[in-house]
Amino acid sequence: MKYRAEIDVMPLKGLLDPQGKAVTGSMKNLGLPEIENVRIGKHIVLELEASTKDAAASMVDEACKKLLANQITEFYEFEIFEN
């Protein structure tokens, strides 16, 4: 069966996010000082084939751990959808 995974990878909450800090500063320059604490991450969509949804989730988890997320500085979460 074919599945689609949608993965969000974000910096760990306790770590500095330089991109987010720069965007937060720019919001003030754009006249939007109410917007604070911007965090920038990645949204990844991939398609895969697996026998079950659990098998698909296992493959996506492995891909995140080995390639898509740096577990020292980032965390990830994902959802699996039937295609």
Rosetta blueprint (number, residue, H / E / L):
1 M L
2 K E
3 Y E
4 R E
5 A E
6 E E
7 I E
8 D E
9 V E
10 M E
11 P E
12 L L
13 K L
14 G L
15 L L
16 L L
17 D L
18 P H
19 Q H
20 G H
21 K H
22 A H
23 V H
24 T H
25 G H
26 S H
27 M H
28 K H
29 N H
30 L L
31 G L
32 L L
33 P L
34 E L
35 I L
36 E L
37 N L
38 V L
39 R L
40 I L
41 G L
42 K E
43 H E
44 I E
45 V E
46 L E
47 E E
48 L E
49 E E
50 A L
51 S L
52 T L
53 K H
54 D H
55 A H
56 A H
57 A H
58 S H
59 M H
60 V H
61 D H
62 E H
63 A H
64 C H
65 K H
66 K H
67 L H
68 L H
69 A L
70 N L
71 Q L
72 I L
73 T L
74 E E
75 F E
76 Y E
77 E E
78 F E
79 E E
80 I E
81 F E
82 E E
83 N L
